[in-house]
């Protein structure tokens, strides 16, 4: 489904939802998954991960690790809110990256919404980004500096349903691309009152925030997450929003 919400101007900004929306997106595509795939990627890169290989097949994720293409697997397989056993090293919680050091590692990720959306959007995209609130402003600046004619914002939701945090992130990104500044606390309040926040709020009290609150850390990271095909595999890398250069390229 598509909703045209852009004000008159040179940049055609369109908002889509869920997997069917991802498949119809075109131009510069920003695939949004706040809870939780791309919040995980942002924290993994902030913690020194080199790159993330993206697959829509859990068996392929395990095979890639066995073949030595990556160091650790992460993500989930779920249907209508029920999670299946995956054999992955990490589940889909960004809290993993408070507990584990992934410096210099290549991760392999499979998720039912965010990563699936990346795969669905890739054929129609001229540029592709993985987005959460943590990398919102860096992504906006990366897009504005290149000034594409069309930007597609895809709010992935969960299990085929729209979720408030992804839809709100899409409208927030649209506002920033149109150089308006929404009230961040108002956005946080709307997410906290939304239809999925409570699902991610109940976690052990170990001194770290819940997934629900981690996902609301606006602009924690100063990089965008760009996705490109490399050797037939879709790969996420953290890039400087001004130059587009991989920030981990010369590390480690």
N, C-alpha and C positions, 0 to 999 in steps of 0.2 A: 504494500500500500504506500502511496506517495501523498504528501501534503506539501504544497508550495507555499512557503511562508516568508519568502524573501521580499524585502522592500525593493522598489525600483532601483536599478543600478547596474553596474557592469557584471557583477558576480551573481550568477543564477544559483541560489542556495535551495536545496530540496531536502526534505526530511522524509525518511522511510522508516519502516518498522519491521522487525523480525526477519526470518530467513527469506521470505518472498520479497521483502523490500531490498535486502542485500543483493539478491539476484537481479533486481531491476536498477540498481544504482549505477551511475556512470560519472565520468570525469574524475576529479580528485575525490576519493571516497574515504570518509572517516567512519570506521566501524567502532561502535561504542559498546563496551561491556564493563559497567562499573562494578557490579557484583557477579563474577569477580575476576574474570580472566585477565583483563588488561590492567587492573590494579595489581594483580600478581606480577605481570610482566614489568610494570613500572618499578615495583620494589625489587624485583630480581636484578634489573639493570642498575638501579641505585646501589645495590649491594655487590656490583661488580661482574654480573653475568656478561658473557661476551655476545651471545646471540641466542635466539629461541627458534627452533625448527617447529613448524606448524603442520600438524596432520589432522585429518578428520577421522582417522582410523586408529582405534586404541591398539590393535594388534601391530600396526605399522610402527607406532610409537615404541613399543617394546622391542620390535625387531631392529629399529634404528639404534637403540641403545646397545643391544647385543652386538651389532655390527661396529660399534665404536663411533658412530656418527655424533653421539651426544653423551653427556655425562649422567644426567638425571632426567627422569620423566615426571611430568606433573599434569594435573587437570582432573577431569571426571568424565564419567559416562552416566547419563541420567535420563529418566523418562518420567514426565509429570511429577517431578519433585522427589522421585525415588532414585537414590544413587546406587550404582552397581559396583561390585568389586573390580578394580582395574589392574592391580599389581604395580601401579605407579609408585615412584619414590615419594612424591608429595601429592596431597589432595589439592583442591582448588582454593585453598585459603591463603591469602597474602600474609597471614601470620607466620607461615613457614619461613619467611625471609627475615623475621626477627630472631628466629631460633637457629637458622642454618646459614653458614657462609657459602656463597656460590661464586666467589670471586674467580674470574677467569674461565668459568664453566660454560659449556653449551648445554642448554636445556631443550627438552622436547615437550611440547604442549599439545594436548588434545582436550577440547571442551565442547559442550553441546550447543552453546550459543555463540560466544565471541569468536572462537577459532573456526567454527562452522560458518559463521558469517563472513570471515575473511576469505575462506575458500569460495563461498557463493559470490562474493563481490569481485574477486580478482579478475575474472574475464572481462568485465566492463570498465575496469578502473584504469585511468592513465597514471594515477599515483594513489597509494594506499597506505593508510595509517591506522594503527590500533590505539584506541583512545579511552581514557577514563578521566575523572576529575584531577587525578594526580599530575597528568601531563597536558591539561586543557590549554593553558595559555601558551606553552611552548608549541603545541600543535597549531594553534591559531596563528601564531607568528610565522611558523614555517609555511603555512598556506598563504597568508597575506603577502609574504615576500615574493611568492611566485605568481600571485594574482591570477588563478585559473578562471576560465569562463564559467565553469560549472563545478559546484561542490555538492556532493551528496553526503548527508549525515544519516547514518543507519543506527537506530536505537534497537539493539538486538533483543532485549527482553529475556524471557526464560520460558522454555517448554512451549514455544509458539505463542506466548501471550506477551502483551506489552507490560513493561514494568516502569514505575514512576521514575526511578533513578536514571534509567537510560533515556527516557523521553525528556526529562528535565535537563539532562546533560546535553542532549541534542539542541534544545531550545536555547540553553546557555551558550553553546558554541556558536549558534547562529547569531545571537546577540553580539558576541565578541567579534565575529567576522564582519559584522556591520558596525563595528567600533562603538558599541554601547556597552555599558558596564552594569550588569545586574547586581543586586545586593546578594553577596555570598551567603550571609546568614539566613536570608529569606529562602534561598535555594536549599540550604541544609535543612531548614525547618520543614520545607515541603517534602524532601526525601524522607526525613524521619517520620513524617505522618503518612507516608506513602504505603503502597501495597506490598512491599517486599522487605523493607528495612528490618522488621522484627524477626524475619527468617534468619538474618545474619547477625543478630545482636547477642544471642545466647552462646557465650564462649567462656572457658575457664578463666577465673580471676588470677592471672599469672603476672600481672603488671603491664601487659601489652593491651592495646585497644582491641575491640571486637572487629571482625571483618566489616560490619556495618559502619563503624566510625573510621576505620582505615580508609574506606572508599570515599570519605567526605573530606579528605585532606587536599584541598584545592592547591594545585601548582606546587606540590611537594618537590617535584622533579623539574629540572631545567632543560630537559631534552624532550623531543618528540620520538615516537616509536614508528619507524617507517618499515613497511613490509614490501619485500621484493622477491622475485623468483630467482633462485640461485641453483643451478644444476637440476632444475625440475622440482625443487622444494621451495615452498613459501617460507621466508625467513624474516623474523623481526630483528631489527637492530636499533639501538638508541642513537639518535642523530642530533647534532647541533641545529637548532631551528634557523639560524642565520645562514650557515654554510651548507647544511645537509650532510656534513661529514660524520661518519660513525665515531662517536665519542670514545669507544673502547678500542678503536683500531690500533693504537700504539701502546695499549696497556698490557701488562702481564708478560 
